[in-house]
Amino acid sequence: MKQTIKHSIQLLIVVCMAVTLSGCWDNRDINHRSLPVVMGISMHNDLYEVVLQIPEPLQNGINLRIVSESGETINQAVDKISEKMESSVDLLHLKAILIQKEYAKQGLKDSIASFMRARDISPKAIVAICDEDLDPFFANVKRTMAPKGTTLYDSFEKNAGWNPQMALTRIWEVYRSINSYTRDVAIPIYKSGKSGTVNYLGSAIIKNGKMVDQISPEETLLFNAFNGQSTQGKIEVMKSASVLILSNSMSHKSKFINDKPYLKTKITMKVSIVETRGNPTTQIIKKELDELLAKRFKRMFIKTQTREADILGLGQFFRNKIPRKQLQNWRSEYFPNLQLDLRIHTVIQNDGNLKIS
């Protein structure tokens, strides 16, 4: 009797294990999966070219494996890469997507929509633009950025190599801008440098998913400030002094005057004096910084108005003042006629380095 009960228990355990494992038959062990950190995308002759940077752990460090394939779609190219590798490609751990500049000018709408729909890639992945062909760029990365496999990603990660004058844009933000009437976006532009560095060239102005122009790193600093990003740590150099930005804040007032949008903006910059030339007063330093930032902002604003690309999201301040049916005309009718009253207010918190006679 005891022997029969024992056999029954063993049989029940085997059946339970079979039922439990039947739903996991297609799961792969992590040792049989390749986890790319960076993906590069370009288009040539109506075919997508996909490049994957895959860090592979070694006994004495990390090997950067660069693999590429082409296909009619991005997924087809990734499948081809997976076919010729000894492990399955898993994109869920992808940290950054690098898009070749010429492809960005053609338009990213289809690719971004595909990423959001398929959910193979995290919507929080960083999007950047490469101002050169992908093959030499990734070849340079492999040659100069080993043995750490995430060096390229760290170059534009906020907790690593990011700086206040760099744009930081993610997939979901690009997708939002494509489907928004009142907000566009800026994407950082990079190029391979010397001695294991990546050169930052500024930001691409993206309108409806297509690159239409470019702004400088200094203009991107104001773009970040306008969008609520901290500019702390940036040094501004003027004729009579250099200052370190400690913090920034903004206030806005919007209204319509004679059926034209009007926006009054005040930017407050708290700075610390780093060095001086001669014996300037605090009033002189404030005036120089105010004029420098105002001129820079005006240059960027005129460029975005000309391209009808609202990367500053100014339309957000007028959404409740425009009939819903007219929101789709924000870029073409309202934004080009927007009157902006910009005021820069500088607060010097530390003048210990200022020479006072």
N, C-alpha and C positions, 0 to 999 in steps of 0.2 A: 504493500500500500504506500509506504513511504517512497519507494523507488518510483512508483507511478506519479506521485505528486511532484517529485523532483524533476522527472522528465517533462511534466506539464508546465512547470515554472520555466524551465530552460526554453521550451518551445515558445512560450509567451514572450520571453525576453527577445528571442530571435525575431518574432513577428513585429514587435514594437520597434526594434532597430530598423527593420526593413521599411516600415511605414515612415519612420522619422527621416531616413536617408533618401527616400524616393523623391522628395521634393528638392534635393540639393545635388542631384546627379551632375548638373552642368556647372557647378561652382569650381573655380580653379584656385589652387593654392597660390599664395602670394609669390612663391618661388617660380611660378609659371606665368607670371604677369609682368609686363613691362610698363613702368609708370613714368611717362614723359613729364618733364617740368615745363618745357617751352615748346610751342608749336609755331612754325612759320608758314605763312600762306601767301602765294602769289598766283598769277594767272598768265598763261602764255598759250596763244593759239586756241583760245576757248577751253583750255584744260587747266584745272587747278593743280598746282604743285604744292605738296605738303611736306614740310621738313619737321622732324621731331628730334628734340634733344633729350636723350634718355641717360640719366646717371646710373652707372652700374657699380656697385660696391666691390672693391678688391681688397686683398689682404693688407695692402699698404696704402690705400687711398680710394679714390673714385675715378672710374674711367667714363669719359663723356662719349657716348655713342650717338652719332648723327646719322639718321636714316631719312630717306626721301623717296617719294613716289608721286606720280601724277594720275589724275582721273577726271571723269566728267563731273564728279561731285567730290566734296571734301571727304565724305564718308567712304566713297569708293577708293580714294587714295589711301586713307587710313587702313582699310581692309587689305589693300595690296601690301602695305608695310607689314601688317600682321601675318599675312600668308607666308612671307619669306623670312620671318623671324622664328626663333625657337620657342617663343612665348607670346601670349596674347597681349595686345596693346589695350591698356585701360586709361581712358582720358579723364577719369573723375578727379585725379590728383593734379591736373594741369593747372599751372599757376599763371601763365602769361601767354598771350597770343600776339605774335609779331607779324604785321601785315605789310607786305611790300608796297611802297609808295604808289607805284603806277596802278596797282590793283585798287588802292584806296580811292584814287581819282575816278576809277570806273564806277565805284559804288559798293558798299558793304551790306546793303539791305538784305539780300538773299542769305548771305552767310550768317549774319547776326540772327536773323529769324530762325535759321536752321539750328543754331546753337541753343536758342531758347526753347524750341519745340522738341528737339531730341532729348535734351537734358543729359547728354553724355558728358557735357562740360559744365563746370560750375559757373553760374552767372556772375560770381564774384571774381572770376579770373580777370587779370589786368589786360587791357588792350593797348598796344603800342604800334607805331609805324616805323618801318625800316627804310632808310633813305639810300639803299643800295641793293644789289641782287642778294638773294638769301644765301646762295651757296658760298660766296666768299665771306659773308658775314658770319655764318655758323662755323666755317672753317677757321676763321680767326678766333672765335669763341673757344673752340676746342683746343686750339694751339696755345692760347694765352690765359685761359680762365680755369684750367685744371689745376689742382685736383678737386677743388670744391665744386660740386655739381650744380649748385644753385646760385653761382656768382652772377650770372646774367639776370636772373630774376631779382636778386638782391639789389641790382643797379637801379631799379625803379620801384622797389618795395618801400612803403612808408616807414617801416620799422628797421630799415637797413640803410640803403644808399640814397633814398629820396631826399630832395631838397625843396624848399618853398617855391622856387621858380619852375618846378616841374609839374606838369599836369599829371593827375592820377585818375584814370578813367577805367571803368570796368564794363563788362559785357552788358549788364542790365542797364547801365546808364546810356550806352549807345542805342540799345533797343528802345528805351524810353524816348530818346530824342527823335528817333525815326518815326515814332507814333504820336508825337506831340506837335501841336500847332504853335506853341509859344516857347519852346526851349530846344536849342541845339547843344552841341558839345564840342570840346577840344580834346584831341588825342596826342600824347607826346610823340616826338620824332627822335629816333636814335640812329647812330651810325657807329660802326666799329672804329675804335681808336688804336693808339699805340700802347704798348706795355700792359696789355690786359685791361684796358679801359674801354668804356662805351661813351661816345660823345653825344651829349644832348643838344639838339639843334633848335628846340622850341616846340611849338604845338601846331597840329593841323586843325584848321577850322572845318568841322564836319557839318554839312547841311543835308538833311534827309538821307543820312548815311553815306554821303559822298564828300570827299575832300575838295574844297573850293578855294582855299587859301592857307596862309601860314602866319603865325605870330611868333615873335621872338621870346626867348626865356624871360626877359625883363617884363614884357607885356603879359606873359603867362602868370607872373607873380601877382599882378593886379586881377587877372582872371580868377586866380585861386582865392584872393581876398574877397572878391565880389561874391564868390560862391561859398563863403563861410569857412574856407580853409585858413589855417594859421600861417602867417608869413614870418613867424619867429625864427631868428637866426640869419636872415638875409642881410648882407652888408650893402648899403647904398653909398656910392662915392660921388661927391660933388666937388665943386671948385675949391671950396674953403675947408671942407671937412668930410670925414667918413663916419657914418652912423650905423649902428646895429639895431635892426627892428626887434622890438621886444613883444609887441602884440598889436592887433588891429581890430577895428570894429567899424560897422557901417549902419547908417540909418537912411530910410527912403520915404519919400512922399510922392504919390502919383495922383494925377488928375488929367482931365481933358480940358484944353483951352481952344475954342473955335474948332472943335472936332479933331484936334490934333493931340496926341499923347504928350504929356509933359511929366518929367521925372526929376525930382530934386534929391540929390544924393550927397551925403556927407561921409567922408572916409577919415577916420581918426587913426593916426599912426603914433604909437608910443615907441620912442627910440632912445638909445644911449649913445653918446658920442665916443667914438673909438680913437680918432686922431684928428688933428687940425693942421691947417697950413696958415701961417701968419697968426694974427690975433682977431679972429672973427667973433662977433657977438652971437648970442643964442638967436636973436632976431634974424641975423643974416643967414644962419644955418637953417632955420625954419623956412625962411623964404625960398632958399635954394631948393630944399627938399620938396616943398609944396609945388614949386614951378616944375621940377623934374618929373614928379609923379603925375601932375595934371597934363603935361605935354605928352607923356607916354600913354596915359589913358585915352586922351583925345585921339591919338594916332590909331590905337587899337579899335576904338569905338567907330571911327570913320570907316575903317577897313571892314568891320562886321556889317555896318549899314550898307556899304556898297555891295557886299556879297549877299545881303539879305539873310544873314545867318546869325541868329540871336544866341550866341554861345553864353552870354551873360544871363540869359533867362529873364530879360526885362519884361517880356510879355506876361510873366507870372504876376506882376504888379497890376496888370490891367485886365485880368481874366474876368473879374466881377464887374467891370465897367464896359465891356463889349458884349453885344448880343451873341449868344452861342453860335448862331449861324455864321457870324462874321469872324469867328476865331481863326478859321482856316485861311483868312486873308491877312493875318497878323504880319507875316514876313513880307508880303508884297505891297501892302497898302499902309499899314500903321507904323511898322518898325522903321522904314526909310524916312518917315516924317517925324520921328520921335525927337523931341527937344530935351536935351539932358543938361541940367544945371549941376555941375560937379564942384564940390568944395573939399579941399584937402586940409585937414587940421592936424598939425604935428605937435606932439607933446614930448619935450625932452625931459626924461626922468632922471638922467644922470649926466651932469656936466662937469664931472671931476677932471676930465682931461682937457677942459677948455682953458686956454691961456687968457687970463684977464689982466690987463695992465693996471 
